[in-house]
Amino acid sequence: MPTHDAESEVFALARAGDPQAMAPLVEILRHHPKRATRAAAAHLLEKIGDRHAISALEAALNDTSDGGFFEQETPVSELAEEALLAIYGRVGVRDDDVLRLVRMLEQGGEGRQYVRSLLIKLDAPMEQILIAQFPALNVPGRAAVLTVLGQRRSLLALDLLLTSLTDPDPSIRDAGVGALGALGDARAFEAVLSCLIDPTYSVRRSAQFALRQVSDERHVPMLERILASGQYNGFERHDLELALQAARERKAPEAVTYTKLWTPSGRGH
């Protein structure tokens, strides 16, 4: 571990863009007892880091303390995510990088949100890897992958997201319907609509929000009938009214073949 004077010299070298500072910065990030010093190291690695810093920065995604009430500083994990985005932008994203990050999604704790955010933001084709790895992951990992796929808005994921709505685990159905909303493809309308009667409250609520993103003018009559039925009240009715408003304002895609991609058969609950 560098001494205090050595740390100051390392930080000065890093600010000047000297790559010799990278190795001691990684050491500081891994082992320094002070959160603020680890945060400074992560921030400087954003500027000079390369592949040799990736392992330490990925570990730092779990360093989520913000210093408590009296500091309220940016968490080391957030700075590590920014550094990783910068480094991957310089050195490129390999398939093994994606696989490693996907496996990190299975871990518990607050760090998973930063891994998920990183996968959403990375400018690299990874959808096929995420889809292929999906069945082997644990439940938190699969739910996180669904969220990533939805936020990345790749139509390659549409079939997997639709299939997730028949999963016996409500957290997977919840993540799936939310991801369909983020994807925003109107072909998911019937599938999302079916989740309004899901036995799990969180799935029903996610479906009410998602309907705003997957509705267009073709769905106005159906939404009007649902509202006229009187079965929804309060904020649930309000969300459906917002979906109807969105449907009225959104034109259907031109020259689209409206293929039914989803059926309710085989629903897993």
Accessible surface in RSA format (square Angstrom, percent):
REM  Atomic radii and reference values for relative SASA: ProtOr
REM  Chains: A
REM  Algorithm: Lee & Richards
REM  Probe-radius: 1.40
REM  Slices: 20
REM RES _ NUM      All-atoms   Total-Side   Main-Chain    Non-polar    All polar
REM                ABS   REL    ABS   REL    ABS   REL    ABS   REL    ABS   REL
RES MET A   1   109.29  56.6  47.97  31.7  61.32 146.0  48.96  41.6  60.33  79.9
RES PRO A   2    27.83  20.3  13.49  12.3  14.33  52.1  23.18  19.1   4.65  28.9
RES THR A   3    94.92  67.5  85.74  86.9   9.18  21.9  85.78 115.2   9.15  13.8
RES HIS A   4   140.01  76.5 131.77  91.6   8.24  21.1  93.90  96.8  46.11  53.7
RES ASP A   5   114.60  80.3 106.00 105.5   8.60  20.3  34.15  80.4  80.45  80.2
RES ALA A   6    34.77  32.0  30.95  47.8   3.82   8.7  34.00  47.9   0.77   2.0
RES GLU A   7    15.73   9.0  15.73  11.9   0.00   0.0   2.05   4.0  13.68  11.2
RES SER A   8    58.33  49.3  49.75  66.4   8.58  19.8  36.00  76.7  22.33  31.3
RES GLU A   9   112.15  64.4 105.63  79.9   6.52  15.5  36.57  70.7  75.58  61.7
RES VAL A  10    13.29   8.7  13.29  12.0   0.00   0.0  13.29  11.6   0.00   0.0
RES PHE A  11    24.19  12.1  24.19  15.0   0.00   0.0  24.19  14.7   0.00   0.0
RES ALA A  12    55.26  50.8  47.01  72.5   8.25  18.8  49.67  69.9   5.59  14.8
RES LEU A  13    62.65  34.9  61.91  44.3   0.74   1.9  62.60  44.0   0.05   0.1
RES ALA A  14     0.00   0.0   0.00   0.0   0.00   0.0   0.00   0.0   0.00   0.0
RES ARG A  15   139.81  58.7 127.39  64.9  12.42  29.6  54.81  74.9  85.00  51.5
RES ALA A  16    85.32  78.4  43.68  67.4  41.64  94.7  55.35  77.9  29.97  79.4
RES GLY A  17    32.26  39.8   0.00   N/A  32.26  39.8  12.00  32.9  20.26  45.4
RES ASP A  18    36.18  25.3  31.16  31.0   5.02  11.9  13.78  32.4  22.39  22.3
RES PRO A  19    98.29  71.6  90.47  82.5   7.83  28.5  90.84  75.0   7.45  46.3
RES GLN A  20   142.10  79.5 120.66  88.2  21.44  51.0  44.04  93.8  98.05  74.4
RES ALA A  21     0.25   0.2   0.00   0.0   0.25   0.6   0.25   0.3   0.00   0.0
RES MET A  22    21.83  11.3  21.83  14.4   0.00   0.0  21.31  18.1   0.52   0.7
RES ALA A  23    72.09  66.3  60.06  92.7  12.03  27.4  65.48  92.2   6.61  17.5
RES PRO A  24    35.66  26.0  30.70  28.0   4.96  18.0  35.44  29.3   0.22   1.4
RES LEU A  25     0.00   0.0   0.00   0.0   0.00   0.0   0.00   0.0   0.00   0.0
RES VAL A  26    21.31  14.0  21.31  19.3   0.00   0.0  21.31  18.5   0.00   0.0
RES GLU A  27    67.49  38.7  67.05  50.7   0.44   1.0  17.63  34.1  49.86  40.7
RES ILE A  28     0.00   0.0   0.00   0.0   0.00   0.0   0.00   0.0   0.00   0.0
RES LEU A  29     7.50   4.2   0.76   0.5   6.73  16.9   0.76   0.5   6.73  18.1
RES ARG A  30   111.69  46.9  77.97  39.7  33.72  80.3  28.01  38.3  83.68  50.7
RES HIS A  31   106.91  58.4  84.27  58.6  22.64  57.9  57.58  59.3  49.33  57.4
RES HIS A  32    18.15   9.9  14.66  10.2   3.49   8.9   6.07   6.3  12.09  14.1
RES PRO A  33   112.97  82.3  79.72  72.7  33.26 120.9  90.02  74.3  22.96 142.7
RES LYS A  34   138.28  67.5 134.03  82.2   4.24  10.1  80.81  72.7  57.47  61.2
RES ARG A  35    28.06  11.8  21.66  11.0   6.41  15.3  17.35  23.7  10.71   6.5
RES ALA A  36    59.73  54.9  51.00  78.7   8.73  19.9  52.03  73.3   7.70  20.4
RES THR A  37    19.95  14.2  16.47  16.7   3.48   8.3   4.82   6.5  15.13  22.9
RES ARG A  38    38.35  16.1  38.35  19.6   0.00   0.0   9.06  12.4  29.29  17.8
RES ALA A  39     9.42   8.7   9.10  14.0   0.32   0.7   9.30  13.1   0.11   0.3
RES ALA A  40    33.00  30.3  24.80  38.3   8.20  18.7  32.41  45.6   0.58   1.5
RES ALA A  41     0.00   0.0   0.00   0.0   0.00   0.0   0.00   0.0   0.00   0.0
RES ALA A  42     0.00   0.0   0.00   0.0   0.00   0.0   0.00   0.0   0.00   0.0
RES HIS A  43    99.67  54.5  97.16  67.5   2.51   6.4  64.22  66.2  35.45  41.3
RES LEU A  44    12.99   7.2  12.68   9.1   0.32   0.8  12.99   9.1   0.00   0.0
RES LEU A  45     0.00   0.0   0.00   0.0   0.00   0.0   0.00   0.0   0.00   0.0
RES GLU A  46    53.64  30.8  51.95  39.3   1.69   4.0  11.13  21.5  42.51  34.7
RES LYS A  47   115.39  56.3  93.07  57.1  22.32  53.2  72.29  65.1  43.10  45.9
RES ILE A  48    22.98  13.1   5.25   3.9  17.73  42.7  11.82   8.5  11.16  30.3
RES GLY A  49     2.12   2.6   0.00   N/A   2.12   2.6   0.00   0.0   2.12   4.8
RES ASP A  50    51.78  36.3  51.78  51.5   0.00   0.0  22.54  53.0  29.24  29.2
RES ARG A  51    63.64  26.7  51.66  26.3  11.97  28.5  42.87  58.6  20.77  12.6
RES HIS A  52   146.39  80.0 122.82  85.4  23.57  60.3  97.79 100.8  48.60  56.5
RES ALA A  53     0.00   0.0   0.00   0.0   0.00   0.0   0.00   0.0   0.00   0.0
RES ILE A  54     7.51   4.3   7.51   5.6   0.00   0.0   7.51   5.4   0.00   0.0
RES SER A  55    67.76  57.3  59.98  80.1   7.78  17.9  36.40  77.5  31.36  43.9
RES ALA A  56     1.85   1.7   0.05   0.1   1.80   4.1   0.05   0.1   1.80   4.8
RES LEU A  57     0.00   0.0   0.00   0.0   0.00   0.0   0.00   0.0   0.00   0.0
RES GLU A  58     7.62   4.4   7.62   5.8   0.00   0.0   3.88   7.5   3.74   3.1
RES ALA A  59    57.81  53.1  41.05  63.4  16.75  38.1  48.60  68.4   9.21  24.4
RES ALA A  60     7.27   6.7   2.55   3.9   4.72  10.7   7.08  10.0   0.18   0.5
RES LEU A  61     0.06   0.0   0.06   0.0   0.00   0.0   0.06   0.0   0.00   0.0
RES ASN A  62    73.06  50.4  52.46  50.7  20.60  49.6  26.94  64.8  46.12  44.6
RES ASP A  63    30.85  21.6  23.37  23.3   7.48  17.7  18.20  42.8  12.64  12.6
RES THR A  64    33.77  24.0  20.57  20.9  13.20  31.5   1.98   2.7  31.79  48.1
RES SER A  65    61.36  51.8  48.53  64.8  12.83  29.6  41.85  89.1  19.51  27.3
RES ASP A  66    46.79  32.8  45.05  44.8   1.74   4.1   8.21  19.3  38.59  38.5
RES GLY A  67    24.20  29.8   0.00   N/A  24.20  29.8   9.31  25.6  14.89  33.3
RES GLY A  68    35.35  43.6   0.00   N/A  35.35  43.6  33.18  91.0   2.18   4.9
RES PHE A  69   168.59  84.3 149.11  92.4  19.47  50.7 150.67  91.4  17.91  51.3
RES PHE A  70   191.86  96.0 156.73  97.1  35.13  91.4 161.17  97.7  30.69  87.8
RES GLU A  71    88.03  50.5  71.70  54.2  16.33  38.9  27.95  54.1  60.08  49.1
RES GLN A  72   115.64  64.7  89.00  65.0  26.64  63.4  40.08  85.3  75.56  57.3
RES GLU A  73    93.27  53.6  87.33  66.1   5.94  14.2  16.75  32.4  76.52  62.5
RES THR A  74    57.97  41.2  47.89  48.6  10.07  24.0  15.20  20.4  42.77  64.7
RES PRO A  75    22.44  16.4  22.44  20.5   0.00   0.0  22.44  18.5   0.00   0.0
RES VAL A  76     0.00   0.0   0.00   0.0   0.00   0.0   0.00   0.0   0.00   0.0
RES SER A  77     0.00   0.0   0.00   0.0   0.00   0.0   0.00   0.0   0.00   0.0
RES GLU A  78    66.83  38.4  66.77  50.5   0.06   0.1  13.38  25.9  53.45  43.6
RES LEU A  79    25.03  13.9  24.66  17.6   0.37   0.9  24.73  17.4   0.31   0.8
RES ALA A  80     0.00   0.0   0.00   0.0   0.00   0.0   0.00   0.0   0.00   0.0
RES GLU A  81     7.88   4.5   7.88   6.0   0.00   0.0   1.44   2.8   6.43   5.3
RES GLU A  82    69.58  39.9  66.35  50.2   3.24   7.7  26.53  51.3  43.06  35.2
RES ALA A  83     0.00   0.0   0.00   0.0   0.00   0.0   0.00   0.0   0.00   0.0
RES LEU A  84     0.00   0.0   0.00   0.0   0.00   0.0   0.00   0.0   0.00   0.0
RES LEU A  85    47.30  26.3  38.53  27.6   8.77  22.0  38.75  27.2   8.55  23.0
RES ALA A  86    29.08  26.7  14.37  22.2  14.71  33.5  26.56  37.4   2.52   6.7
RES ILE A  87     0.00   0.0   0.00   0.0   0.00   0.0   0.00   0.0   0.00   0.0
RES TYR A  88     4.06   1.9   0.47   0.3   3.59   9.4   0.73   0.6   3.33   4.1
RES GLY A  89    67.87  83.7   0.00   N/A  67.87  83.7  35.33  97.0  32.54  72.9
RES ARG A  90   122.07  51.3  83.52  42.6  38.54  91.8  69.74  95.3  52.32  31.7
RES VAL A  91    57.44  37.8  24.95  22.6  32.49  78.3  32.74  28.4  24.70  67.0
RES GLY A  92    32.95  40.6   0.00   N/A  32.95  40.6  31.75  87.1   1.20   2.7
RES VAL A  93    37.31  24.6   5.72   5.2  31.59  76.1   5.83   5.1  31.48  85.4
RES ARG A  94   124.46  52.3 118.44  60.4   6.02  14.3  58.21  79.5  66.25  40.2
RES ASP A  95    95.45  66.9  90.47  90.0   4.98  11.8  22.99  54.1  72.46  72.3
RES ASP A  96    64.28  45.0  60.10  59.8   4.18   9.9  39.54  93.1  24.74  24.7
RES ASP A  97     0.31   0.2   0.31   0.3   0.00   0.0   0.00   0.0   0.31   0.3
RES VAL A  98     2.61   1.7   2.61   2.4   0.00   0.0   2.61   2.3   0.00   0.0
RES LEU A  99    67.12  37.4  66.67  47.7   0.45   1.1  66.86  47.0   0.26   0.7
RES ARG A 100    85.22  35.8  78.53  40.0   6.69  15.9  63.21  86.4  22.01  13.3
RES LEU A 101     0.00   0.0   0.00   0.0   0.00   0.0   0.00   0.0   0.00   0.0
RES VAL A 102     0.30   0.2   0.30   0.3   0.00   0.0   0.30   0.3   0.00   0.0
RES ARG A 103   105.82  44.4 100.55  51.3   5.27  12.5  49.58  67.8  56.24  34.1
RES MET A 104    20.04  10.4  18.81  12.5   1.22   2.9  15.73  13.4   4.30   5.7
RES LEU A 105     0.00   0.0   0.00   0.0   0.00   0.0   0.00   0.0   0.00   0.0
RES GLU A 106    46.48  26.7  35.13  26.6  11.35  27.0  10.88  21.0  35.60  29.1
RES GLN A 107    84.71  47.4  77.45  56.6   7.26  17.3  39.08  83.2  45.62  34.6
RES GLY A 108    54.64  67.4   0.00   N/A  54.64  67.4  31.33  86.0  23.31  52.2
RES GLY A 109    60.50  74.6   0.00   N/A  60.50  74.6  39.28 107.8  21.22  47.5
RES GLU A 110   111.68  64.1  99.67  75.4  12.00  28.6  42.52  82.2  69.16  56.5
RES GLY A 111     1.81   2.2   0.00   N/A   1.81   2.2   0.33   0.9   1.48   3.3
RES ARG A 112    57.54  24.2  54.71  27.9   2.83   6.7   3.98   5.4  53.57  32.5
RES GLN A 113    83.09  46.5  76.88  56.2   6.21  14.8  15.80  33.6  67.29  51.0
RES TYR A 114    29.58  13.8  29.48  16.8   0.09   0.2  12.85   9.7  16.72  20.6
RES VAL A 115     3.14   2.1   3.14   2.8   0.00   0.0   3.14   2.7   0.00   0.0
RES ARG A 116    78.92  33.1  78.92  40.2   0.00   0.0   0.79   1.1  78.13  47.4
RES SER A 117    27.23  23.0  24.68  32.9   2.54   5.9  20.17  43.0   7.05   9.9
RES LEU A 118     0.00   0.0   0.00   0.0   0.00   0.0   0.00   0.0   0.00   0.0
RES LEU A 119     0.00   0.0   0.00   0.0   0.00   0.0   0.00   0.0   0.00   0.0
RES ILE A 120    49.54  28.2  38.15  28.4  11.40  27.5  38.15  27.5  11.40  30.9
RES LYS A 121   119.39  58.2  92.16  56.5  27.22  64.8  62.47  56.2  56.91  60.6
RES LEU A 122     7.91   4.4   4.07   2.9   3.84   9.6   4.94   3.5   2.96   8.0
RES ASP A 123   148.29 103.9 116.82 116.3  31.47  74.4  40.56  95.5 107.73 107.4
RES ALA A 124    13.18  12.1   7.21  11.1   5.97  13.6  11.77  16.6   1.41   3.7
RES PRO A 125   128.11  93.4 107.04  97.6  21.07  76.6 113.19  93.5  14.92  92.7
RES MET A 126     1.38   0.7   0.00   0.0   1.38   3.3   1.34   1.1   0.04   0.1
RES GLU A 127    18.05  10.4  16.77  12.7   1.28   3.0   1.33   2.6  16.72  13.7
RES GLN A 128   117.95  66.0 113.58  83.0   4.37  10.4  53.80 114.5  64.15  48.7
RES ILE A 129    29.47  16.8  26.46  19.7   3.01   7.2  29.37  21.1   0.10   0.3
RES LEU A 130     0.00   0.0   0.00   0.0   0.00   0.0   0.00   0.0   0.00   0.0
RES ILE A 131    44.10  25.1  40.14  29.9   3.96   9.5  40.14  28.9   3.96  10.7
RES ALA A 132    71.54  65.8  43.71  67.4  27.84  63.3  53.83  75.8  17.71  46.9
RES GLN A 133    39.46  22.1  38.74  28.3   0.73   1.7   0.90   1.9  38.56  29.2
RES PHE A 134    17.45   8.7  17.45  10.8   0.00   0.0  17.45  10.6   0.00   0.0
RES PRO A 135   104.80  76.4  75.46  68.8  29.34 106.6  80.62  66.6  24.18 150.3
RES ALA A 136    70.71  65.0  38.41  59.3  32.30  73.5  49.37  69.5  21.34  56.5
RES LEU A 137     9.37   5.2   0.00   0.0   9.37  23.6   0.42   0.3   8.96  24.1
RES ASN A 138    63.29  43.6  52.05  50.3  11.24  27.1  38.51  92.7  24.78  24.0
RES VAL A 139    47.15  31.0  45.34  41.1   1.80   4.3  45.34  39.4   1.80   4.9
RES PRO A 140    54.05  39.4  45.68  41.6   8.37  30.4  52.31  43.2   1.73  10.8
RES GLY A 141     0.00   0.0   0.00   N/A   0.00   0.0   0.00   0.0   0.00   0.0
RES ARG A 142    41.29  17.3  41.29  21.0   0.00   0.0   3.82   5.2  37.47  22.7
RES ALA A 143    18.24  16.8  17.85  27.5   0.40   0.9  18.24  25.7   0.00   0.0
RES ALA A 144     3.74   3.4   1.52   2.3   2.22   5.1   3.34   4.7   0.41   1.1
RES VAL A 145     0.00   0.0   0.00   0.0   0.00   0.0   0.00   0.0   0.00   0.0
RES LEU A 146     0.00   0.0   0.00   0.0   0.00   0.0   0.00   0.0   0.00   0.0
RES THR A 147    40.57  28.9  38.97  39.5   1.60   3.8  26.44  35.5  14.13  21.4
RES VAL A 148     0.00   0.0   0.00   0.0   0.00   0.0   0.00   0.0   0.00   0.0
RES LEU A 149     0.00   0.0   0.00   0.0   0.00   0.0   0.00   0.0   0.00   0.0
RES GLY A 150     0.00   0.0   0.00   N/A   0.00   0.0   0.00   0.0   0.00   0.0
RES GLN A 151    92.60  51.8  76.63  56.0  15.96  38.0   5.89  12.5  86.71  65.8
RES ARG A 152    48.67  20.4  21.32  10.9  27.35  65.1  10.05  13.7  38.62  23.4
RES ARG A 153   152.37  64.0 130.56  66.6  21.81  51.9  42.67  58.3 109.70  66.5
RES SER A 154    21.29  18.0  14.51  19.4   6.78  15.6  14.55  31.0   6.74   9.4
RES LEU A 155   103.41  57.6  86.98  62.2  16.44  41.3  87.59  61.5  15.83  42.6
RES LEU A 156   106.56  59.3  86.03  61.5  20.53  51.6  90.49  63.5  16.07  43.3
RES ALA A 157     0.00   0.0   0.00   0.0   0.00   0.0   0.00   0.0   0.00   0.0
RES LEU A 158     6.14   3.4   6.14   4.4   0.00   0.0   6.14   4.3   0.00   0.0
RES ASP A 159    94.18  66.0  91.51  91.1   2.67   6.3  34.92  82.2  59.26  59.1
RES LEU A 160    31.11  17.3  25.33  18.1   5.78  14.5  29.31  20.6   1.80   4.8
RES LEU A 161     0.00   0.0   0.00   0.0   0.00   0.0   0.00   0.0   0.00   0.0
RES LEU A 162     4.29   2.4   4.29   3.1   0.00   0.0   4.29   3.0   0.00   0.0
RES THR A 163    87.17  62.0  80.49  81.6   6.68  15.9  60.80  81.7  26.37  39.9
RES SER A 164     5.46   4.6   0.00   0.0   5.46  12.6   5.46  11.6   0.00   0.0
RES LEU A 165     0.00   0.0   0.00   0.0   0.00   0.0   0.00   0.0   0.00   0.0
RES THR A 166    29.98  21.3  25.61  26.0   4.37  10.4   9.71  13.0  20.27  30.6
RES ASP A 167    24.60  17.2  20.16  20.1   4.44  10.5   5.64  13.3  18.95  18.9
RES PRO A 168   100.47  73.2  84.84  77.3  15.64  56.8  85.13  70.3  15.34  95.3
RES ASP A 169    42.43  29.7  38.65  38.5   3.78   8.9  11.01  25.9  31.42  31.3
RES PRO A 170    55.62  40.5  55.29  50.4   0.33   1.2  55.45  45.8   0.17   1.1
RES SER A 171    50.31  42.5  41.14  54.9   9.17  21.1  45.75  97.4   4.57   6.4
RES ILE A 172     0.38   0.2   0.38   0.3   0.00   0.0   0.38   0.3   0.00   0.0
RES ARG A 173     3.56   1.5   3.56   1.8   0.00   0.0   0.00   0.0   3.56   2.2
RES ASP A 174    38.80  27.2  36.67  36.5   2.13   5.0   4.56  10.7  34.24  34.2
RES ALA A 175    18.09  16.6   6.81  10.5  11.28  25.7  16.68  23.5   1.41   3.7
RES GLY A 176     0.00   0.0   0.00   N/A   0.00   0.0   0.00   0.0   0.00   0.0
RES VAL A 177     0.00   0.0   0.00   0.0   0.00   0.0   0.00   0.0   0.00   0.0
RES GLY A 178    34.32  42.3   0.00   N/A  34.32  42.3  25.99  71.3   8.34  18.7
RES ALA A 179     3.98   3.7   0.00   0.0   3.98   9.0   2.46   3.5   1.52   4.0
RES LEU A 180     0.27   0.2   0.13   0.1   0.14   0.4   0.13   0.1   0.14   0.4
RES GLY A 181     2.92   3.6   0.00   N/A   2.92   3.6   2.74   7.5   0.18   0.4
RES ALA A 182    28.94  26.6   9.40  14.5  19.54  44.5  20.30  28.6   8.64  22.9
RES LEU A 183     8.53   4.8   1.44   1.0   7.09  17.8   1.44   1.0   7.09  19.1
RES GLY A 184    26.13  32.2   0.00   N/A  26.13  32.2   3.82  10.5  22.31  50.0
RES ASP A 185    23.79  16.7  17.09  17.0   6.71  15.9   9.05  21.3  14.74  14.7
RES ALA A 186    14.96  13.8  10.43  16.1   4.53  10.3  10.43  14.7   4.53  12.0
RES ARG A 187    73.76  31.0  63.47  32.4  10.28  24.5   8.15  11.1  65.61  39.8
RES ALA A 188     0.16   0.1   0.16   0.2   0.00   0.0   0.16   0.2   0.00   0.0
RES PHE A 189     5.72   2.9   5.72   3.5   0.00   0.0   5.72   3.5   0.00   0.0
RES GLU A 190    70.91  40.7  67.12  50.8   3.79   9.0  30.51  59.0  40.39  33.0
RES ALA A 191     0.22   0.2   0.00   0.0   0.22   0.5   0.00   0.0   0.22   0.6
RES VAL A 192     0.00   0.0   0.00   0.0   0.00   0.0   0.00   0.0   0.00   0.0
RES LEU A 193    28.74  16.0  24.91  17.8   3.83   9.6  24.91  17.5   3.83  10.3
RES SER A 194    24.67  20.8  15.03  20.1   9.63  22.2  24.06  51.2   0.61   0.9
RES CYS A 195     0.00   0.0   0.00   0.0   0.00   0.0   0.00   0.0   0.00   0.0
RES LEU A 196     9.02   5.0   5.13   3.7   3.89   9.8   5.13   3.6   3.89  10.5
RES ILE A 197   137.89  78.5 114.34  85.2  23.55  56.8 119.37  86.0  18.52  50.3
RES ASP A 198     1.61   1.1   0.00   0.0   1.61   3.8   0.53   1.3   1.08   1.1
RES PRO A 199    90.71  66.1  56.66  51.7  34.04 123.8  66.45  54.9  24.26 150.8
RES THR A 200    38.12  27.1  34.89  35.4   3.23   7.7  25.86  34.7  12.26  18.5
RES TYR A 201   109.58  51.2 104.95  59.7   4.63  12.0  91.29  68.6  18.28  22.5
RES SER A 202    49.68  42.0  43.81  58.5   5.87  13.5  37.26  79.3  12.43  17.4
RES VAL A 203     0.00   0.0   0.00   0.0   0.00   0.0   0.00   0.0   0.00   0.0
RES ARG A 204    63.22  26.5  63.22  32.2   0.00   0.0  12.32  16.8  50.90  30.8
RES ARG A 205    38.21  16.0  38.21  19.5   0.00   0.0  13.07  17.9  25.14  15.2
RES SER A 206    25.75  21.8  21.08  28.1   4.66  10.7   5.60  11.9  20.15  28.2
RES ALA A 207     0.00   0.0   0.00   0.0   0.00   0.0   0.00   0.0   0.00   0.0
RES GLN A 208     1.16   0.6   1.16   0.8   0.00   0.0   0.00   0.0   1.16   0.9
RES PHE A 209    92.73  46.4  92.10  57.0   0.63   1.7  92.10  55.8   0.63   1.8
RES ALA A 210     3.54   3.3   1.08   1.7   2.46   5.6   3.39   4.8   0.16   0.4
RES LEU A 211     0.00   0.0   0.00   0.0   0.00   0.0   0.00   0.0   0.00   0.0
RES ARG A 212    62.00  26.0  61.43  31.3   0.56   1.3  15.48  21.2  46.52  28.2
RES GLN A 213    80.86  45.2  75.21  55.0   5.65  13.5  28.90  61.5  51.96  39.4
RES VAL A 214     1.13   0.7   0.00   0.0   1.13   2.7   1.13   1.0   0.00   0.0
RES SER A 215     0.16   0.1   0.00   0.0   0.16   0.4   0.01   0.0   0.15   0.2
RES ASP A 216     1.33   0.9   1.33   1.3   0.00   0.0   0.70   1.7   0.63   0.6
RES GLU A 217    70.20  40.3  60.11  45.5  10.09  24.0  21.33  41.3  48.86  39.9
RES ARG A 218    84.70  35.6  56.30  28.7  28.40  67.6  60.33  82.5  24.37  14.8
RES HIS A 219    12.14   6.6  11.23   7.8   0.91   2.3  11.70  12.1   0.44   0.5
RES VAL A 220    24.58  16.2  24.58  22.3   0.00   0.0  24.58  21.4   0.00   0.0
RES PRO A 221    67.78  49.4  65.71  59.9   2.07   7.5  67.40  55.6   0.39   2.4
RES MET A 222    70.80  36.7  70.07  46.4   0.73   1.7  58.69  49.9  12.11  16.0
RES LEU A 223     0.94   0.5   0.76   0.5   0.18   0.5   0.76   0.5   0.18   0.5
RES GLU A 224    70.63  40.5  65.50  49.6   5.13  12.2  24.03  46.5  46.59  38.0
RES ARG A 225   141.15  59.3 132.47  67.5   8.68  20.7  73.44 100.4  67.71  41.0
RES ILE A 226    24.46  13.9  21.54  16.0   2.92   7.0  24.34  17.5   0.12   0.3
RES LEU A 227    14.54   8.1  11.93   8.5   2.61   6.6  12.68   8.9   1.87   5.0
RES ALA A 228    87.74  80.7  48.25  74.5  39.49  89.8  59.93  84.4  27.80  73.7
RES SER A 229    67.98  57.4  26.29  35.1  41.69  96.0  38.96  83.0  29.02  40.7
RES GLY A 230    45.78  56.5   0.00   N/A  45.78  56.5  27.28  74.9  18.50  41.4
RES GLN A 231   114.20  63.9  80.45  58.8  33.75  80.4  34.53  73.5  79.67  60.4
RES TYR A 232    21.07   9.8  20.30  11.6   0.77   2.0  15.01  11.3   6.07   7.5
RES ASN A 233   108.71  75.0  98.74  95.4   9.97  24.0  32.22  77.6  76.48  73.9
RES GLY A 234    58.16  71.7   0.00   N/A  58.16  71.7  44.01 120.8  14.15  31.7
RES PHE A 235   116.96  58.5 109.79  68.0   7.17  18.7 113.23  68.6   3.73  10.7
RES GLU A 236    39.30  22.6  39.30  29.7   0.00   0.0   5.00   9.7  34.31  28.0
RES ARG A 237    77.95  32.7  77.95  39.7   0.00   0.0  24.46  33.4  53.49  32.4
RES HIS A 238    97.17  53.1  96.14  66.8   1.03   2.6  64.14  66.1  33.03  38.4
RES ASP A 239     6.68   4.7   6.68   6.6   0.00   0.0   0.00   0.0   6.68   6.7
RES LEU A 240     0.79   0.4   0.78   0.6   0.01   0.0   0.78   0.5   0.01   0.0
RES GLU A 241    73.69  42.3  68.40  51.7   5.29  12.6  25.18  48.7  48.51  39.6
RES LEU A 242    53.26  29.7  49.96  35.7   3.30   8.3  50.00  35.1   3.26   8.8
RES ALA A 243     0.00   0.0   0.00   0.0   0.00   0.0   0.00   0.0   0.00   0.0
RES LEU A 244    14.23   7.9  14.23  10.2   0.00   0.0  14.23  10.0   0.00   0.0
RES GLN A 245    95.41  53.4  93.90  68.6   1.50   3.6  26.78  57.0  68.63  52.1
RES ALA A 246    18.02  16.6  13.31  20.5   4.71  10.7  17.09  24.1   0.93   2.5
RES ALA A 247     0.00   0.0   0.00   0.0   0.00   0.0   0.00   0.0   0.00   0.0
RES ARG A 248   136.46  57.3 110.94  56.6  25.52  60.8  43.10  58.9  93.35  56.6
RES GLU A 249   125.86  72.3  93.02  70.4  32.84  78.2  47.33  91.6  78.53  64.1
RES ARG A 250    97.19  40.8  92.74  47.3   4.46  10.6  47.36  64.7  49.83  30.2
RES LYS A 251   155.42  75.8 141.24  86.7  14.19  33.8  92.78  83.5  62.64  66.7
RES ALA A 252    22.28  20.5  12.93  20.0   9.35  21.3  12.93  18.2   9.35  24.8
RES PRO A 253    72.69  53.0  54.34  49.5  18.35  66.7  65.82  54.3   6.86  42.6
RES GLU A 254   165.13  94.8 138.78 105.0  26.34  62.7  57.54 111.3 107.59  87.8
RES ALA A 255   115.85 106.5  58.81  90.8  57.04 129.8  79.28 111.6  36.57  96.9
RES VAL A 256    65.66  43.2  39.52  35.8  26.14  63.0  43.48  37.8  22.18  60.2
RES THR A 257   113.61  80.8  97.82  99.2  15.79  37.6  66.27  89.0  47.34  71.6
RES TYR A 258    88.15  41.2  61.24  34.8  26.91  70.0  58.59  44.0  29.56  36.4
RES THR A 259    71.94  51.2  65.12  66.0   6.82  16.3  54.60  73.3  17.35  26.2
RES LYS A 260   127.24  62.1  98.31  60.3  28.94  68.9  57.51  51.8  69.74  74.3
RES LEU A 261    67.38  37.5  35.37  25.3  32.01  80.5  40.46  28.4  26.91  72.4
RES TRP A 262    20.59   8.3  16.05   7.8   4.54  10.7  19.52  10.4   1.08   1.7
RES THR A 263    75.37  53.6  67.75  68.7   7.62  18.2  51.07  68.6  24.30  36.7
RES PRO A 264    78.46  57.2  71.82  65.5   6.64  24.1  71.98  59.4   6.47  40.2
RES SER A 265    87.80  74.2  65.18  87.0  22.62  52.1  57.14 121.7  30.66  43.0
RES GLY A 266    70.22  86.6   0.00   N/A  70.22  86.6  42.70 117.2  27.53  61.7
RES ARG A 267    56.42  23.7  35.45  18.1  20.97  49.9  31.30  42.8  25.13  15.2
RES GLY A 268    27.23  33.6   0.00   N/A  27.23  33.6  20.89  57.3   6.33  14.2
RES HIS A 269    90.71  49.6  20.72  14.4  69.99 179.0  58.01  59.8  32.70  38.0
END  Absolute sums over single chains surface
CHAIN  1 A    12975.5      10297.0       2678.5       7419.0       5556.5
END  Absolute sums over all chains
TOTAL         12975.5      10297.0       2678.5       7419.0       5556.5
